[in-house]
Amino acid sequence: SRKMTVGARVVVSARTYADFTPQASFDIKKCDVHKLEEGPPLQAVLTREEGLQYYRTMQTIRRMELKADQLYKQKIIRGFCHLYDGQEACAVGIEAGINLSDHLITAYRAHGYTLTRGGTVREIMAELTGRRGGIAKGKGGSMHMYTKHFYGGNGIVGAQVPLGAGVALACKYLGKNELCVCLYGDGAANQGQIFETYNMASLWKLPCIFICENNKYGMGTSVERAAASTDYYKRGDFIPGLRVDGMDVLCVREATKLAAEHCRSGKGPILMELQTYRYHGHSMSDPGISYRTRDEIQEVRSKSDPISMLKDRMLSNNMASVEELKEIDVEVRKEIEDAAQFATTDPEPPLDDLCNHIFYNDPPMEVRGTNPWTKLKSIS
């Protein structure tokens, strides 16, 4: 009889999979536009496969960041650490609207993008703990992770934006129909170098999507107290802009598709403001509740959490079962636990590796240490 029940179970699961809705259309919030004829469509089609993939990626980022929080509090991760939980729909939505062969550069809240650009949880966690198996060999830490076509987290406020325009210039120069996504926060949006970059990008018609991830606070300062105009999507002046619901992965995806199409058709740069929210403080040294209330954070969590929103859409349209999503959660938790285990046991890089990779392709060279007598070696 044991054989019989196993057989029956297989039949049941096969039947329920066949009963799922393969795709559905969802209403998305209208984007505010600046100097554009029209915004993205008001409906987005989501396939079951896409939904499951977005859910898994967002859940992975969320769990990874919560694990980083835990390891930080145990003093296993030290130094700068800016967490991305709450903003998952931005990274996942943007990636869904461009190709992996396109380019992306962001500020220091970079763990989510390192994952969506092809890094593994294991490499990211080991980088956070400064170990040899980290994505930058343990020498970059939280703010300096890179993958192919991902030019990293950058620690200087706003400095990644002109660098991204340089990448966009390379895209145009090489004529490969690729584009560069330059991300910055509402805090960096008042930097002069951003306006200088808008000007050059516009003059040279660079295939550049400028994206302001507006999470309402630059460190501990609310946008109202920091910016004379909080319409960040209009601040490119002569550059067309969109203001997007950054908590809805489908809204972000559709807006990014429109922006990418704009760039690829040779119309030059475009600006997007994603209205989002971070659940943690600015960094791990900020408890995040002196300048905003716990109730405010709780309200965002309960009303517009990007993961819950996607989950509800899928469940209410019979695109997935509660059990199936639970199973994904279990797999994600296990992946995070394994990565954390690796990140806490992998050895730190030896001192001999300290000066390696200063140059990309040079013969080994000597590097002066902290005084003229200590000599270190650099190997490319």
Phi, psi and chi 1 to 4 in degrees:
 res  aa     phi    psi   chi1   chi2   chi3   chi4
   1 SER       -  -26.4   77.1      -      -      -
   2 ARG   -57.9  -45.3  164.3  128.7  177.9   74.9
   3 LYS   -56.7  -43.6 -122.4 -173.7 -159.0  148.5
   4 MET   -56.2  -49.0 -176.0   58.4 -138.9      -
   5 THR   -65.6  -39.0   52.9      -      -      -
   6 VAL   -59.9  -45.7  171.4      -      -      -
   7 GLY   -59.2  -44.7      -      -      -      -
   8 ALA   -62.4  -39.9      -      -      -      -
   9 ARG   -63.3  -41.5 -162.5  178.9  -40.7  134.6
  10 VAL   -59.7  -44.5  170.8      -      -      -
  11 VAL   -60.8  -45.4  172.9      -      -      -
  12 VAL   -59.2  -49.0  169.5      -      -      -
  13 SER   -65.5  -35.9   68.4      -      -      -
  14 ALA   -63.5  -38.9      -      -      -      -
  15 ARG   -69.0  -43.9 -171.4  167.7   64.6 -127.1
  16 THR   -64.9  -37.1   50.0      -      -      -
  17 TYR   -60.7  -40.3  -85.8  116.4      -      -
  18 ALA   -67.1  -26.3      -      -      -      -
  19 ASP   -80.9  -10.3  -70.2  -15.0      -      -
  20 PHE   -69.9  147.0  -75.1  130.8      -      -
  21 THR   -69.7  120.6  -47.2      -      -      -
  22 PRO   -70.0  -30.9   20.0  -26.2      -      -
  23 GLN  -157.7  157.8   67.6  172.4   51.6      -
  24 ALA  -148.7  158.8      -      -      -      -
  25 SER  -102.7  140.6  -85.8      -      -      -
  26 PHE  -128.0  142.3  -64.1   96.7      -      -
  27 ASP   -73.9  135.9  -67.3  -27.0      -      -
  28 ILE  -122.3  157.1   53.0  175.4      -      -
  29 LYS   -64.3  138.3 -155.3  167.6  137.1 -167.8
  30 LYS   -65.3  133.0 -169.4  177.1 -166.1  -50.5
  31 CYS   -84.0  141.8  -66.7      -      -      -
  32 ASP   -77.9  139.1  -62.4  -42.0      -      -
  33 VAL  -122.3  153.7  -63.9      -      -      -
  34 HIS  -131.8  121.7  167.4   68.0      -      -
  35 LYS    56.4   33.0  -67.6 -151.3  164.2  167.4
  36 LEU  -126.9  143.1  -80.9  172.4      -      -
  37 GLU   -60.2  -51.3  -66.5  -66.9  -59.1      -
  38 GLU  -150.0  157.5   54.7  177.1   -8.5      -
  39 GLY   -86.4 -169.7      -      -      -      -
  40 PRO   -66.2  162.4    9.3  -11.6      -      -
  41 PRO   -59.5  159.2   16.5  -27.8      -      -
  42 LEU   -90.6    1.8  -62.0 -179.8      -      -
  43 GLN  -129.9  143.5  -80.2 -149.7  -40.7      -
  44 ALA  -127.5  137.9      -      -      -      -
  45 VAL   -93.5  131.3  174.6      -      -      -
  46 LEU  -122.6  126.6  177.6   71.5      -      -
  47 THR   -88.8  160.1   66.9      -      -      -
  48 ARG   -58.7  -42.2  178.0  176.7  134.4   80.4
  49 GLU   -61.3  -47.5  -84.4   63.8   43.0      -
  50 GLU   -59.5  -46.3  -72.9  168.6  -17.2      -
  51 GLY   -56.2  -46.0      -      -      -      -
  52 LEU   -65.9  -37.8  -69.4  173.1      -      -
  53 GLN   -67.7  -46.5 -177.5 -155.4  -29.5      -
  54 TYR   -61.0  -42.8  -59.8  162.7      -      -
  55 TYR   -60.4  -46.8  179.8   80.7      -      -
  56 ARG   -63.2  -44.7 -178.1 -177.1  -69.2  -93.3
  57 THR   -65.1  -45.2  -50.8      -      -      -
  58 MET   -64.8  -40.3  -70.7 -157.4  -74.0      -
  59 GLN   -65.4  -36.8 -163.7   64.2  -75.8      -
  60 THR   -64.7  -45.3  -56.2      -      -      -
  61 ILE   -61.6  -45.9  -64.2  172.5      -      -
  62 ARG   -58.6  -49.8  172.5   73.6   50.4   91.9
  63 ARG   -66.9  -37.3  -66.7  -92.3  147.4 -136.5
  64 MET   -63.1  -43.4  177.7  170.6   76.9      -
  65 GLU   -67.6  -37.4  -63.3  -59.9   55.1      -
  66 LEU   -67.3  -34.3  -66.7  176.6      -      -
  67 LYS   -68.2  -40.9 -173.6   46.3  121.2 -178.1
  68 ALA   -61.6  -39.7      -      -      -      -
  69 ASP   -58.2  -46.1  171.1   84.7      -      -
  70 GLN   -61.9  -48.7 -150.3 -178.3  -21.4      -
  71 LEU   -65.4  -31.3  -67.2  176.4      -      -
  72 TYR   -67.1  -43.5 -159.9   96.1      -      -
  73 LYS   -67.3  -23.0  -75.2  169.9  177.1  154.0
  74 GLN   -87.6    3.3  -66.4  168.5    2.0      -
  75 LYS    63.7   26.4  -66.5 -168.5  160.0   72.9
  76 ILE   -89.0  -35.5  -65.1  168.2      -      -
  77 ILE   -99.7  132.2  -64.0  172.4      -      -
  78 ARG  -123.1  167.9  -49.9  -62.4  -69.2 -102.6
  79 GLY    79.4 -152.9      -      -      -      -
  80 PHE   -66.0  138.0  -70.7  103.3      -      -
  81 CYS  -159.2  107.8 -172.4      -      -      -
  82 HIS  -111.7  121.5  -53.8   82.1      -      -
  83 LEU   -97.6  150.7  -58.8 -179.4      -      -
  84 TYR  -104.2    0.7 -161.0   67.1      -      -
  85 ASP   -62.3  133.9   51.6  -36.0      -      -
  86 GLY   108.1  -28.0      -      -      -      -
  87 GLN  -104.9   14.2  -57.1 -177.7 -156.6      -
  88 GLU   -57.1  -34.8  -65.1   89.6   -8.1      -
  89 ALA   -64.1  -25.8      -      -      -      -
  90 CYS   -65.9  -57.1  -62.1      -      -      -
  91 ALA   -61.1  -46.6      -      -      -      -
  92 VAL   -69.8  -39.0  175.5      -      -      -
  93 GLY   -66.8  -42.1      -      -      -      -
  94 ILE   -62.0  -48.5  -70.3  166.5      -      -
  95 GLU   -60.9  -32.6  -68.4  -72.2    7.1      -
  96 ALA   -72.1  -16.9      -      -      -      -
  97 GLY  -100.7   -7.4      -      -      -      -
  98 ILE  -127.3 -177.1   58.6  172.0      -      -
  99 ASN  -105.8  160.7  -50.5  -41.3      -      -
 100 LEU   -68.4  -18.3  -93.6  177.9      -      -
 101 SER   -81.1  -11.5   54.9      -      -      -
 102 ASP   -75.6  172.4  -71.2  -43.1      -      -
 103 HIS  -115.1  153.1  -52.2  -99.2      -      -
 104 LEU  -147.7  139.4 -170.0  141.4      -      -
 105 ILE  -139.2  140.0 -172.8  166.1      -      -
 106 THR  -138.9 -177.9 -173.5      -      -      -
 107 ALA   -84.9 -143.0      -      -      -      -
 108 TYR   -93.8   -5.4   38.6   76.2      -      -
 109 ARG   -91.6   72.1 -158.7  176.1  -59.2  -78.2
 110 ALA  -113.8    2.1      -      -      -      -
 111 HIS   -62.1  -41.2  -52.5  162.1      -      -
 112 GLY   -62.3  -44.9      -      -      -      -
 113 TYR   -68.9  -32.9  -70.0  100.7      -      -
 114 THR   -61.3  -37.1  -48.9      -      -      -
 115 LEU   -70.7  -50.0 -174.9   80.4      -      -
 116 THR   -67.7  -23.7   59.4      -      -      -
 117 ARG   -84.4    3.4  -71.2  -93.6  102.3 -171.9
 118 GLY   115.4   -1.7      -      -      -      -
 119 GLY   -72.8  159.7      -      -      -      -
 120 THR  -103.6  157.2   63.0      -      -      -
 121 VAL   -56.9  -40.2  179.9      -      -      -
 122 ARG   -59.5  -47.8 -151.5  176.5  144.9  103.7
 123 GLU   -65.8  -37.3  -68.8  173.3  -45.9      -
 124 ILE   -69.7  -47.4  -64.9  167.2      -      -
 125 MET   -62.2  -40.7  -64.2  -59.7  -68.7      -
 126 ALA   -68.8  -29.3      -      -      -      -
 127 GLU   -69.1  -40.4 -168.3   53.9   49.2      -
 128 LEU   -62.0  -33.9  -70.0  174.0      -      -
 129 THR   -92.3    2.8   56.4      -      -      -
 130 GLY    69.3   42.3      -      -      -      -
 131 ARG  -107.1  165.9  -51.9  -57.9  170.2   98.0
 132 ARG   -59.3  -34.8 -142.8  160.3   39.7 -175.3
 133 GLY   -81.6    6.5      -      -      -      -
 134 GLY   -69.1  162.6      -      -      -      -
 135 ILE   -66.2  -24.0 -161.7  156.5      -      -
 136 ALA  -115.5   32.4      -      -      -      -
 137 LYS    61.3   23.3  -63.0 -174.4  163.7   45.2
 138 GLY    82.5    6.4      -      -      -      -
 139 LYS  -106.0   -3.2  -63.7 -165.1  -76.8 -174.7
 140 GLY  -101.3  -42.9      -      -      -      -
 141 GLY    75.3 -168.9      -      -      -      -
 142 SER   -51.9  -41.1  169.0      -      -      -
 143 MET   -92.8   -6.2  -52.8 -165.4  -65.1      -
 144 HIS  -131.2   75.3  -55.1  -71.7      -      -
 145 MET  -118.8  146.7  -57.3 -170.4 -167.1      -
 146 TYR  -141.4  151.6  -48.5   88.5      -      -
 147 THR  -140.6 -176.7   63.4      -      -      -
 148 LYS   -61.6  131.7 -163.7  158.6  177.9   53.0
 149 HIS    64.1   17.1  -58.4  146.1      -      -
 150 PHE  -128.9  112.8  172.8   53.7      -      -
 151 TYR   -96.3   26.1  -55.1   83.4      -      -
 152 GLY    90.4  169.0      -      -      -      -
 153 GLY   -74.9  148.2      -      -      -      -
 154 ASN  -133.9  133.2  -69.5  -92.9      -      -
 155 GLY   -84.1  -18.2      -      -      -      -
 156 ILE   -93.5  125.0  -63.0  175.1      -      -
 157 VAL   -54.5  120.6  175.3      -      -      -
 158 GLY    82.0  -14.4      -      -      -      -
 159 ALA   -67.9  -20.4      -      -      -      -
 160 GLN   -72.6  -19.4   69.6  -79.5    5.3      -
 161 VAL   -67.8  -51.7  179.7      -      -      -
 162 PRO   -62.1  -33.4    4.9  -14.3      -      -
 163 LEU   -62.5  -42.1  -64.2  179.8      -      -
 164 GLY   -62.5  -37.3      -      -      -      -
 165 ALA   -65.0  -33.1      -      -      -      -
 166 GLY   -64.9  -39.1      -      -      -      -
 167 VAL   -64.9  -40.8  174.0      -      -      -
 168 ALA   -64.1  -36.7      -      -      -      -
 169 LEU   -62.4  -41.2  176.2   60.5      -      -
 170 ALA   -62.5  -40.7      -      -      -      -
 171 CYS   -58.2  -44.8  -69.1      -      -      -
 172 LYS   -68.2  -44.7 -174.9  169.4 -178.4  168.7
 173 TYR   -61.2  -40.9 -179.1   75.9      -      -
 174 LEU   -82.4  -11.1  -63.1  168.3      -      -
 175 GLY    60.2   37.9      -      -      -      -
 176 LYS  -100.0   10.6  -73.5 -159.3  -82.4 -165.4
 177 ASN    57.9   33.2 -156.4   18.8      -      -
 178 GLU  -102.1  167.7  -67.4  165.3    1.4      -
 179 LEU  -137.1  168.6   55.9   84.3      -      -
 180 CYS  -122.4  132.2 -175.9      -      -      -
 181 VAL   -96.4  120.5  173.1      -      -      -
 182 CYS  -108.8  116.3  -63.3      -      -      -
 183 LEU  -104.6  143.0  -68.8  130.5      -      -
 184 TYR  -151.7  166.6   55.7   96.1      -      -
 185 GLY   -99.5  175.9      -      -      -      -
 186 ASP   -63.9  -27.2   50.5  -79.9      -      -
 187 GLY   -69.9  -35.6      -      -      -      -
 188 ALA   -81.3  -13.4      -      -      -      -
 189 ALA   -64.4  -15.3      -      -      -      -
 190 ASN   -97.1    6.1  -61.7  -47.5      -      -
 191 GLN   -72.3  137.1  -75.2  -97.7  -31.7      -
 192 GLY   -60.0  -39.1      -      -      -      -
 193 GLN   -61.5  -23.3   52.8 -175.2  -27.8      -
 194 ILE   -70.3  -40.3  -73.1  178.4      -      -
 195 PHE   -71.4  -34.7  -65.4   88.2      -      -
 196 GLU   -61.4  -39.5  -66.2  178.5   41.5      -
 197 THR   -69.2  -41.5  -54.0      -      -      -
 198 TYR   -52.8  -45.8  -72.8  168.3      -      -
 199 ASN   -62.3  -50.2 -169.7   50.5      -      -
 200 MET   -63.9  -44.7  -73.2  172.7  101.8      -
 201 ALA   -60.5  -37.4      -      -      -      -
 202 SER   -72.4  -44.0 -143.3      -      -      -
 203 LEU   -61.1  -40.3  -75.6  172.2      -      -
 204 TRP   -95.6    4.5  -64.6  -14.0      -      -
 205 LYS    49.0   54.4  -75.8 -159.3  160.3   37.5
 206 LEU   -78.2  141.2  -58.7 -178.4      -      -
 207 PRO   -76.4   77.6   27.5  -31.4      -      -
 208 CYS  -129.8  126.5 -166.3      -      -      -
 209 ILE  -101.4  108.8  -52.9  177.2      -      -
 210 PHE   -82.5  123.9  -65.6  109.6      -      -
 211 ILE  -123.7  119.7  -59.1 -175.2      -      -
 212 CYS   -95.6  111.8  176.0      -      -      -
 213 GLU   -84.6   96.2  -74.1 -175.5  -69.1      -
 214 ASN   -88.0   98.0  176.1    3.8      -      -
 215 ASN   -99.7   23.6   61.4   17.7      -      -
 216 LYS    78.3  -17.4  -46.4  -77.8 -175.0  -73.6
 217 TYR  -138.7  130.8  -62.3   92.2      -      -
 218 GLY   -98.8  106.8      -      -      -      -
 219 MET    54.8 -117.2  -64.2 -171.5   75.5      -
 220 GLY  -103.1   14.7      -      -      -      -
 221 THR  -109.2  123.4  -51.6      -      -      -
 222 SER   -68.4  154.6   67.6      -      -      -
 223 VAL   -58.6  -35.8  -70.4      -      -      -
 224 GLU   -62.6  -32.8  -66.2   77.5   18.7      -
 225 ARG   -84.6  -13.1  -72.4  175.2   55.6 -140.6
 226 ALA  -108.2  -26.4      -      -      -      -
 227 ALA  -125.6  129.9      -      -      -      -
 228 ALA   -66.3  -27.5      -      -      -      -
 229 SER  -129.2  122.8  160.1      -      -      -
 230 THR   -95.4    8.2   56.4      -      -      -
 231 ASP   -82.8   72.9  -69.1  -22.4      -      -
 232 TYR   -59.0  -29.8  -65.2  103.5      -      -
 233 TYR   -70.4  -17.5   72.5  109.1      -      -
 234 LYS   -96.0   -5.7  -69.8 -178.2  177.3  171.1
 235 ARG   -82.1   -0.1  -71.0  177.1   59.0  174.6
 236 GLY   -81.1   -4.0      -      -      -      -
 237 ASP    55.7  -84.0 -174.2   14.4      -      -
 238 PHE   -86.1    0.7   37.3   76.5      -      -
 239 ILE  -103.5  129.7  -63.0  175.7      -      -
 240 PRO   -61.4  148.6   -1.0    2.2      -      -
 241 GLY  -140.4  161.5      -      -      -      -
 242 LEU  -135.8  140.0  -65.5  156.8      -      -
 243 ARG  -111.2  124.5 -179.7  159.1   58.6 -166.2
 244 VAL  -123.4  145.9 -175.5      -      -      -
 245 ASP   -72.3  102.2  176.7    1.8      -      -
 246 GLY   -78.9    3.6      -      -      -      -
 247 MET   -99.3   -5.4  -61.6  -55.1  -96.9      -
 248 ASP  -112.0  111.3  177.4   -4.0      -      -
 249 VAL   -59.3  -33.2   69.1      -      -      -
 250 LEU   -73.4  -38.2  -64.6 -179.0      -      -
 251 CYS   -62.8  -45.5 -152.5      -      -      -
 252 VAL   -63.4  -42.6  176.9      -      -      -
 253 ARG   -61.7  -48.1 -177.9 -171.7   74.5 -178.1
 254 GLU   -64.4  -40.6  -65.5  -52.5  -51.2      -
 255 ALA   -66.1  -39.1      -      -      -      -
 256 THR   -66.5  -38.9  -53.6      -      -      -
 257 LYS   -60.2  -43.4  -78.7 -178.1  175.3  168.7
 258 LEU   -63.7  -44.0  180.0  135.4      -      -
 259 ALA   -63.9  -41.0      -      -      -      -
 260 ALA   -65.3  -40.3      -      -      -      -
 261 GLU   -62.4  -42.0 -175.8   41.8   50.0      -
 262 HIS   -57.7  -48.4  176.1   96.7      -      -
 263 CYS   -66.1  -44.4  -74.3      -      -      -
 264 ARG   -68.3  -24.8  -69.5 -165.1 -143.4  -79.3
 265 SER   -85.9    9.7   59.9      -      -      -
 266 GLY    83.0   16.5      -      -      -      -
 267 LYS   -86.0    0.0  -67.1  179.7 -172.2  159.3
 268 GLY    89.2 -164.4      -      -      -      -
 269 PRO   -72.2  162.2   26.3  -32.6      -      -
 270 ILE  -144.2  154.0 -172.1  165.5      -      -
 271 LEU  -117.8  138.0 -166.6   64.3      -      -
 272 MET  -128.8  136.0  -80.7  165.9   60.9      -
 273 GLU  -112.0  119.8  173.1 -170.2  -16.1      -
 274 LEU  -100.4  116.8  -54.2 -178.1      -      -
 275 GLN   -84.3  109.5  -66.0 -170.2  -58.0      -
 276 THR  -135.2 -166.4 -177.6      -      -      -
 277 TYR  -158.2  139.1 -160.3   81.7      -      -
 278 ARG  -106.0  134.4   58.0  168.3  158.4   80.1
 279 TYR   -79.1  -32.8  -65.9  155.6      -      -
 280 HIS   -84.6  175.8  -95.5   87.6      -      -
 281 GLY   -71.1  179.4      -      -      -      -
 282 HIS   -53.9  -50.9  167.5   74.1      -      -
 283 SER  -139.5 -176.9   70.7      -      -      -
 284 MET   -68.6  -13.9  -72.2  -57.3  -66.4      -
 285 SER   -90.0    2.6   54.3      -      -      -
 286 ASP  -115.0  112.2  165.7   23.8      -      -
 287 PRO   -64.3  -17.4   17.0  -25.1      -      -
 288 GLY    76.8   13.8      -      -      -      -
 289 ILE  -126.7    5.8   43.8  172.3      -      -
 290 SER   -83.5  -23.8   56.6      -      -      -
 291 TYR  -113.9    2.7   49.6   87.7      -      -
 292 ARG  -152.0  156.9   54.8 -178.7 -169.1  177.4
 293 THR   -89.0  157.0   60.9      -      -      -
 294 ARG   -61.2  -33.8  -73.9  179.4 -164.5  -87.8
 295 ASP   -62.6  -38.4  -66.9  -14.7      -      -
 296 GLU   -61.5  -46.7  176.2 -178.3  -49.1      -
 297 ILE   -62.4  -43.2  -54.6  167.7      -      -
 298 GLN   -62.6  -38.9 -143.2   26.5   64.0      -
 299 GLU   -65.0  -43.7 -171.8  176.8    7.5      -
 300 VAL   -61.6  -45.6  176.6      -      -      -
 301 ARG   -55.6  -43.9  -93.2 -173.2 -161.0  -83.1
 302 SER   -80.5  -28.1   58.1      -      -      -
 303 LYS  -100.7  -32.8  -70.6 -167.2  178.7  153.3
 304 SER  -138.6   34.4   47.4      -      -      -
 305 ASP   -64.2  128.8 -177.9   77.2      -      -
 306 PRO   -62.0  -34.7   13.4  -23.8      -      -
 307 ILE   -74.8  -45.5  -60.5  175.9      -      -
 308 SER   -60.3  -39.6  -51.3      -      -      -
 309 MET   -61.4  -45.2 -101.4  163.5   77.0      -
 310 LEU   -66.9  -42.7  177.3   65.2      -      -
 311 LYS   -58.6  -48.2 -175.3  178.2  180.0  174.4
 312 ASP   -61.2  -42.3  -65.0  -14.7      -      -
 313 ARG   -59.5  -46.2  -84.6  176.6  169.9  162.5
 314 MET   -67.0  -43.4  -70.1 -171.5   75.1      -
 315 LEU   -68.3  -42.8  -67.8  176.1      -      -
 316 SER   -71.8  -15.1   56.8      -      -      -
 317 ASN  -108.2   15.9  -77.0  -89.1      -      -
 318 ASN    55.0   40.2 -169.8   35.0      -      -
 319 MET   -94.8  -10.1  -66.0  176.1   83.0      -
 320 ALA  -162.4  163.4      -      -      -      -
 321 SER  -105.0  156.4   67.4      -      -      -
 322 VAL   -56.4  -41.5  175.5      -      -      -
 323 GLU   -62.4  -41.1  -63.0   74.4   41.8      -
 324 GLU   -64.4  -43.1 -173.6 -179.6   14.5      -
 325 LEU   -68.1  -36.6  -64.6  179.3      -      -
 326 LYS   -61.2  -39.6  -84.9 -144.0  177.9   87.8
 327 GLU   -63.2  -41.0 -153.1  162.6  -71.4      -
 328 ILE   -61.1  -44.2  -68.1  176.7      -      -
 329 ASP   -56.9  -43.4  -65.3  -11.5      -      -
 330 VAL   -63.8  -44.4  169.7      -      -      -
 331 GLU   -62.7  -42.3  -73.3  167.0   17.1      -
 332 VAL   -63.4  -46.5  166.1      -      -      -
 333 ARG   -56.7  -41.9  -84.6 -143.6  175.1   99.1
 334 LYS   -65.9  -42.4 -174.1  176.7  178.8  -24.6
 335 GLU   -59.5  -42.8 -175.4 -174.5   -0.4      -
 336 ILE   -66.5  -43.7  -55.1  -64.5      -      -
 337 GLU   -60.7  -45.2  -80.4  -49.9  -39.4      -
 338 ASP   -61.2  -42.7  -68.3   -9.9      -      -
 339 ALA   -64.2  -41.1      -      -      -      -
 340 ALA   -66.2  -38.0      -      -      -      -
 341 GLN   -60.9  -46.7 -177.5   56.2   37.0      -
 342 PHE   -62.4  -44.5  174.0   70.6      -      -
 343 ALA   -66.2  -22.8      -      -      -      -
 344 THR   -97.1  -11.8   48.7      -      -      -
 345 THR  -112.0  -22.2   52.6      -      -      -
 346 ASP   -62.0  140.1 -168.0   46.6      -      -
 347 PRO   -70.4  156.7   21.6  -29.2      -      -
 348 GLU   -74.5  154.8  -67.9 -173.2   -6.5      -
 349 PRO   -65.9  145.5   16.7  -24.3      -      -
 350 PRO   -71.7  157.7   24.7  -31.3      -      -
 351 LEU   -57.2  -31.7 -168.5   60.1      -      -
 352 ASP   -58.4  -25.4  -64.0  -11.2      -      -
 353 ASP   -84.5   -4.8  -71.4   -0.2      -      -
 354 LEU   -52.5  -45.0 -178.5   66.1      -      -
 355 CYS  -100.8    6.6  -63.1      -      -      -
 356 ASN   -65.2  155.9  -71.1   -7.7      -      -
 357 HIS    63.1   31.7  -49.2  109.1      -      -
 358 ILE   -69.1  -44.1  -69.3  176.4      -      -
 359 PHE  -113.0  157.0  -66.4  106.0      -      -
 360 TYR   -72.2  -43.0  160.9   61.0      -      -
 361 ASN  -148.3   61.4 -156.1    0.3      -      -
 362 ASP  -116.8  155.9  -88.5   11.7      -      -
 363 PRO   -62.9  157.2   17.6  -27.6      -      -
 364 PRO   -52.3  141.6  -25.7   33.1      -      -
 365 MET  -137.9  160.5   54.7 -177.2  -98.8      -
 366 GLU   -88.3  142.8  -93.7 -166.3   -7.2      -
 367 VAL  -123.9  132.6  177.3      -      -      -
 368 ARG   -70.7  138.0 -165.1 -170.6  111.9  156.0
 369 GLY   -83.2 -150.6      -      -      -      -
 370 THR   -74.1  -13.6   49.1      -      -      -
 371 ASN  -141.4  166.5   59.1   50.8      -      -
 372 PRO   -62.3  -15.4  -18.2   28.7      -      -
 373 TRP   -90.2  -25.1  -55.7  -81.5      -      -
 374 THR   -84.8  125.0   38.9      -      -      -
 375 LYS  -113.4  130.7  -68.4  -82.8 -168.4  -78.7
 376 LEU  -115.6  164.4  -62.4  158.1      -      -
 377 LYS  -117.2  140.8 -162.7  172.5 -168.6  176.2
 378 SER  -117.2  125.7  176.4      -      -      -
 379 ILE  -116.2  135.3  -60.8  165.6      -      -
 380 SER   -74.8      -  -66.1      -      -      -
